[in-house]
Amino acid sequence: MQYRVLGKTGLKVSALGFGTMRFKMVDGHVDEDLTIAVLRRAMDLGVNYIDSAVGYCSSESEMVIGKAVKGRRDGVIISTKYPPWGRSLKADDCRMIIEQSLSRLDTDYIDVYQMHSLDWETAQKVLAPGGAVEGARKAKEEGLVRHMGFSFHDDPKRMIEIAEACPDFEVVTCQYNLLDRSNKESMASVREKGLGVVVMGPVGGGRLGYPSERLAGMLPEEMKSSAEIALRFVLSNPNVSVALSGMSTIDMVEENAATASREEPLTPAELRRIEEMLEENKRLADLYCTGCGYCMPCPNGVNIPENFRLMNLHRVWDLTAAGRERYRRFDDSSEGNRSAAACLECGECEPQCPQHIPIIEQLKETHRVLGEQCENGS
């Protein structure tokens, strides 16, 4: 296993981290025996960074982690998070949540405590006098928390602003992968300020785990899987400290650990080839739809940009299976999140499109490829 320093925390972390929101569930509960075995196999292979949150896996993630690391606590770095949804966001509330997490994890301290899914608006509240960050800071002074950070879902420039607004933050967890490189420059900026960068979704939430000849063609050497290419790409970024993978089987752990253990990085020539192909893929995707949203709202509830985003997985990335799997998740009973099949060809969207995309015909094609063909087994 390769190890890197997590920014100014000084912690030596495994390049592969364990994201714990995708444990195998049975009847609404974590398959505890399997999950503990998977976590322990990861630790045996050198994975020492485990990332959790209060609500992961029906709020059972922390408890299972606590059982898995029993007797091995000193060898792992545990991260968990304060959930800002529907809460007072005050210091005493944060203290209460920290104590609950400590109890579920069955530990005396949390190595990295993060404000969960922080955007700019929420950051103003948790950073205010008497806010949640103050509670986490007090817990740190008492040794209950060792380092502080935030996970991030917002405009990339906000990552830099949040990091600058709170000197207590030493770690940021954000998305970055072959399909979404929007945080690349912000990651470099906060890394210069000393923050450790933890990447979530290196395999695009599972989308990059599907076979793809186009992905396989990015590198000249034979790769075992699309997931291997995706993970190597993320780990080749010098600003990345840890790449989190949500692993639910021992096979997944062993494959990802083998990838993260490779000492040879991607060469400059390989990285240039990948960057060139990514730029070409972006150009092609933008021809089909830039996701500007001017076509919305659809009077019939079709989520037009999302339908086209899934179609681009097929057309641009050769990730047809991933597109079809996600197309099946559309809820056509839910207003605003309907599949292309719900289009009634009213025509209101097309005059709004700055690219003059024939939206109606494209929606028909989307359903044929991702819906009907999937139903027919082709």
N, C-alpha and C positions, 0 to 999 in steps of 0.2 A: 504494500500500500504506500502511495506517495502521501507526504504530509506537508502542510503549509501553515504559515503563521496567520492567525486570524486578526489582522490589523494590529491596533495598539493594545488589544487585550493580552497579546503575548502568548495566547493559547496555541498549542501545536495541534492542528486539526487534520483529520483525514480528508483527502481530496474528494472522496465520496462520502456524503452524509446520508443519514437515513431519515426520510420524510415519513411521518406516521399518520397520514390522513387516508391511506389506502390499504389498511389492514383488511384481511378477508373477514367478511361479516356473515354470520349464520343466524337467521331469525332475528335480525336487528341487533345482534351482539357480536363483539369481536371473537373470532375463533382463537381462544386464548392459548391453547396448547401449541397450535401451529405458529401463531405469531411470536410467542416466546422463543420457539425453536429458530425461527427466521432471524429474529433480533440477535440471538446468541451466536448464530452462524456468522452474521455480519461482524459482530465484535471479534469472533475468532479470526476473521480475515482482515482485521485491522481497522474496521470502521469505528470511529470513536465519537462522532458527532451525531446526536439524535435530536431531531426537531419535532416538537409537539405543540399543541394548543388546547385550551380548555374544551372546545367543542368537537375536536376530531373524533371520528368513529363513535358517534352517539355518546360523546363525553367519556369514553372508556380508554382512550389512547394513553393518557398519563398513568392510569392505574396499571395497565399491562406493561408499560415501560418500567415502572417501579419494580414489578415482579421479575422482569427479564434481567435487570441490572443488579439484582440482589447479590451481594457478595463481590460485585465487580464495579461498584460505584466509582471508585477512584480512577478507573481506567476509561471513563466515558465523560463526555461533555454534553450536558442536557440543556436544551433550549425549550422554553415554553413561553406563552404569550398572555397578555392582558386583553380580554375582548371588550372593545369599546361600544358594542351595540346595546342599546336600550339600558344604559347604565348612567350613573351620575357623573362618572369620569373624575371623581374626587379622590383625594389621597387615601382616605380611610376605606373606600371601596376597593381600590387597588390593593391595599394591604390585606383585605379580607380574601381577595382572589388569590393572592400570592400564598397565603396560609393554606387555602384549600388545595392549591396545586402541590405544595410541599407534602401535604397529607396523602394525596393520591399517588404521588411519585415515591412516597415513603423515603424521603431524603431530607437532610438538614439544610440543603442549599440548592439553588438553581444557578447553573453556570452562566447562562445568557438569558436575560428576561427582556422580552420585546413587547412593545406596543403593537397590537395586531392590526394589520391591514390599514396602516395609517395613511390618510390623505391630508391635504393641506388644511381643510376645514376642521377635521378632527384634531389635527396636531395643535391648533390654537387652543383647544379646550384642555387637552391632557397636559400641555405645557404651561397653562395659566397658573398663577399662584394658588396653591391648594389643590392642584390637579393631580391626575394619576401618576404623572412622572415624579412628582414630589413624594408620593407614597413609595414608589419603586426606589427612589434615591435613599429614603430613610431605611428601607429594607436592606439596601446595599451597605449602608453604614453599620448595620447590625449583623452583617455576614449572611443574611438569608438569600441575597442575590449578589453575584460576583461581578457581572457585567451587564450593561443595558444596551438596548438597541430597538429597532423597529422593523416591521415588515411593511412592504410598500406596494400600493396599487394606485397610481395617480399619474398625472403628466410627468414625464421624466425630469423636467427642470425642478419640480417640487421636491424630488429626492434630495437635491443639493441644498435647497432652502431649508428643509427640515433638519438635515444634518448640521447646517450652520446655526440653526435656531436653538439647538440643544447640545452643548458640549458633553453631556453625559452619555450620549449615544456613541457606542463603539462598534456597532455591528448593524448592517442593513441586510435584509432578506428581500430579494426582488426577482422578478421573472426575466429570463434571458435564454433564448434558444435559437435554433436555425429559422424558426418561423416568426420569431419576434425579437428583434435586436434593438428595440427602441431605447432600452436603458443603457446601451453600451457606453455612451459618452458620460452619462451621469455616474455610472459605476466607476469609471476612471477618475472622475473628479472627487468623489467621496473617498476613494482609495487613497488619493494623494493627501487627503485630510486625516488619514490614519484609520479609517473605518475598515473593518473586515467585511468582505462581500460574500454573502451566501446566496447562491442561485437556486430558486425553486423552478420547477417545470423545465429542467434541461431537455426532457424528451417531449416537450410540448403537451403536458398533461396526458401523455400516452399516445398522442397522434403520431409522433415520430417513431413509435415502436412497431408500426406496421411496415411490411415489406414495400420497398420502392426502388425501382430500377434507376430512377432519376437520382435519388440519394446515393445509391450504390456507385453511380458514375462520378460522384464528386471526388473520389479518391482512387488512385490507380491500383492500390493494393486490395487484396480480397478482405472484405469485412464480414464479420459474423452476422451482423444485423444492422438495421437502420438505427436502432437505439445506440449501438456502439459508435457509429459515426456522430450522432447527435451529442453524446456524452463527451467524446474526444474533442469536438468543436468547442464546447463550453469550457472544458478544462484547459484548452489551449490559450484561453484569454488570461493574461498575466494578472489581471485585477480580480480574478475569481479565487476565493479561498476555499470554498466548499460548493459542490454541486449536490443538491438533495435529490434523492430518488425514492419514490414511494414504492417499496418492494413488498410483495405479498407472498412470495415463494422463495425457497432456498435457491432454486435455479436462477431466479432473477438476481439474487444477491451475488451468487458466484460469477455470473456473467459481468455484472457491473463492477464488481471488485477487481476482476481480471483487467477490465478496461482502465480503471483508475490506478492500477498498479504498474501500468506500462511506463517505463522510464523515458522512452523516446517521445518527445512532443511532436505535434504536426510540424512539418518543415515549412519554412517561409513560402516555398513554391506550392505546397499543398494548401496552405492558408489562402494564398492568392487565388488559386483555382476555386476554392470554396467561395470566397468573396465575390469573384466574378460570376459564378453561377447563382449566388444569392441575389445579386443585383439584377441579373437577367430574369430570375423568377419574380422579383418584385415588379419589374417592368411589365411582364406578362400578366401578373395578377392585377396591376392597376389598369391594364387595358380592359379587363373584364369588369372590374369594380374596385374603386378606391376606398369604399366604405364611408363615403362622406355623409351619408344619411339624408341627403336632400330629397330622396324619394319617399321618405317617411313623414308622418305615419301613413300606413296603408289602411284604407277604409275597411278592408276585409281582414285586417289583423295579421297579414303576412309579414314576417320579419325578413324583409328583402335583403339587407346587407349580410345577415347571418347565413341565409340560404346561399348567397353568392360566395361567401367566405368558405363554406363547406364545399361548394362546387370547385373552388380554386384548389382545394386539397387534391381533388381528382385531376383537374386540367393541368395545373402548374407543377404539383409536387408528386404526382403519381401515387398519392396516398388515398386511393379510391376506397379501400376498406375502412379507413378512418372516417372519411366523409360520410359513408353510408351508415356507419355505426352511430355517428352523432346526428345524422338526419333523422334517425328513428326516435331520437329524444325529443323532437318537437312535440309540443302539446297543442293539437289543433282545437282544443276546447279553451285554450288560454288566449285571450285577446292580446294581440301584439307580438305573439311568439308562435305563429303558425307556419307550417311548412309551405313550400311552393304549391302543393296540391290545393291549398285554400284560395289560390288566385282566381278571381271571377272575371278577369280581363276587363276591368272597368276603365283602365287607361289613365287614371289620374297620376300615376307615378312617372310615366315616361317624359312628359314635358318638363319635369323638375330635374331630370338627370343632366348634369353639366357635360357628361361624356356622350350623351345621346345613345345610351345603351338601349337596345330593344328588349326592355325588361320583361315584357310578357313572354316573348319567345324564349328568353334565357331561363325564366322560371319554369316553363314547360320542359326544357331540356334538363334542368336541374332535377325535376321530379322523375323524369324518365331514367336518368342515370343513377341517382341516389335512392330513389324510392321504388319505382316500378321494377327496374331490373334487379334490385335487391330482393323484392318480393318474389320475383320469378326465378330466383336462384342463380342468376347470371352475374 
